Amino acid sequence: MAETRARTLDRAAPRTKNNSFGRYDAIMNNNKKVIGIVGSYRKGGVVDKAVSEILSAAGRNGADTEKIYLVDQRILFCTNCRECTQSPGTERGRCILDDDMEALLLQIEAAYSLVIGSPVNFNNVTAITRTFMERCVGYVYWPWGIEKPQIRKPGTGRKVVLVSASSAPSRMGRTFKDTLNALRYLANTLNGHSVGQLLVDNVKQSDMNIPDNMLKKAALLGRKLAK
Ligand SMILES: Cc1cc2nc3c(=O)[nH]c(=O)nc-3n(C[C@H](O)[C@H](O)[C@H](O)COP(=O)(O)O)c2cc1C
């Protein structure tokens, strides 16, 4: 199925001097690009709309914005060869698979800040978001023989806003817990740290919009990402 996904990524995305810390280049070039990563299967769905609102606000505050739909990318499953985790240092280890991931990560690395969104599916992120996450394993150093992976450069860099949506009401307690943990870990792996979240609960089947009372929050979060 991955083979049939449309390719929309600009494959000529520039390679930065230090790929893992493109935010430095972004600042030096006064290029405040805010990238939204959508891990929902519904274009125009709640997560997509929420990401759009945040990006629009970032745009109004002077940032360039871009949205990436993971479903449009050709992202193969990680094969667990762990080749990418062997080399020491802060640079991301390179994956042996040939698909859209390398160009995608170069694009993300050059971003000033990020929005990452996934619906709650079975209490966690969607499968496409998880597939993308697993392919980010090159950001950790995990040679054979050490017990657990170390993130090469844990989230000290770019600001990240986390977005999610669920059909259950959040008063049911755990609704967003595991999804947010996964999104936070992804943000941290991508050299970022969460500066806020937009969570839409109680989504009905026909709901495709975020509630009006969340628009203000989306505007504030977008402004934060552009600062
Ligand atoms: C396969 C699947 C699993 C889901 N699992 C959950 C769940 O565990 N908890 C929940 O609250 N909503 C669950 N949902 C509902 C979605 O989170 C909800 O419809 C969300 O709005 C989808 O985001 P979207 O509008 O961006 O497509 C599930 C939906 C699907 C299709």
The ligand as a Tripos MOL2 file, in Angstrom:
@<TRIPOS>MOLECULE
LIG
   31    33     1     0     0
SMALL
NO_CHARGES

@<TRIPOS>ATOM
      1 C1         -9.2010    2.7800   14.1540 C.3       1 LIG1
      2 C2         -9.7120    3.8540   15.0580 C.ar      1 LIG1
      3 C3         -9.4340    3.7810   16.4070 C.ar      1 LIG1
      4 C4         -9.8740    4.7810   17.2750 C.ar      1 LIG1
      5 N1         -9.5790    4.6840   18.5900 N.ar      1 LIG1
      6 C5        -10.0040    5.6410   19.4310 C.ar      1 LIG1
      7 C6         -9.7170    5.5540   20.8170 C.ar      1 LIG1
      8 O1         -9.0550    4.6460   21.2890 O.2       1 LIG1
      9 N2        -10.1740    6.5450   21.6320 N.ar      1 LIG1
     10 C7        -10.8930    7.5990   21.1550 C.ar      1 LIG1
     11 O2        -11.2720    8.4570   21.9280 O.2       1 LIG1
     12 N3        -11.1630    7.7310   19.8170 N.ar      1 LIG1
     13 C8        -10.7450    6.7750   18.9630 C.ar      1 LIG1
     14 N4        -10.9960    6.8910   17.6100 N.ar      1 LIG1
     15 C9        -11.6890    8.0850   17.1020 C.3       1 LIG1
     16 C10       -10.7210    9.1220   16.5340 C.3       1 LIG1
     17 O3         -9.7420    9.4750   17.4780 O.3       1 LIG1
     18 C11       -11.4710   10.3920   16.1410 C.3       1 LIG1
     19 O4        -12.4460   10.0690   15.1390 O.3       1 LIG1
     20 C12       -10.5940   11.5180   15.6390 C.3       1 LIG1
     21 O5        -11.3600   12.6700   15.4970 O.3       1 LIG1
     22 C13        -9.9930   11.2270   14.2820 C.3       1 LIG1
     23 O6         -9.1870   12.3270   13.9000 O.3       1 LIG1
     24 P1         -9.3870   13.0700   12.4990 P.3       1 LIG1
     25 O7        -10.6360   13.8890   12.6550 O.co2     1 LIG1
     26 O8         -8.1800   13.9070   12.3300 O.co2     1 LIG1
     27 O9         -9.5240   12.0350   11.4660 O.co2     1 LIG1
     28 C14       -10.6120    5.8890   16.7520 C.ar      1 LIG1
     29 C15       -10.8870    5.9450   15.3830 C.ar      1 LIG1
     30 C16       -10.4530    4.9410   14.5460 C.ar      1 LIG1
     31 C17       -10.7630    5.0150   13.0790 C.3       1 LIG1
@<TRIPOS>BOND
     1     1     2 1
     2     2     3 ar
     3     2    30 ar
     4     3     4 ar
     5     4     5 ar
     6     4    28 ar
     7     5     6 ar
     8     6     7 ar
     9     6    13 1
    10     7     8 2
    11     7     9 ar
    12     9    10 ar
    13    10    11 2
    14    10    12 ar
    15    12    13 ar
    16    13    14 ar
    17    14    15 1
    18    14    28 ar
    19    15    16 1
    20    16    17 1
    21    16    18 1
    22    18    19 1
    23    18    20 1
    24    20    21 1
    25    20    22 1
    26    22    23 1
    27    23    24 1
    28    24    25 2
    29    24    26 1
    30    24    27 1
    31    28    29 ar
    32    29    30 ar
    33    30    31 1
@<TRIPOS>SUBSTRUCTURE
     1 LIG1         1 GROUP 0 **** ****
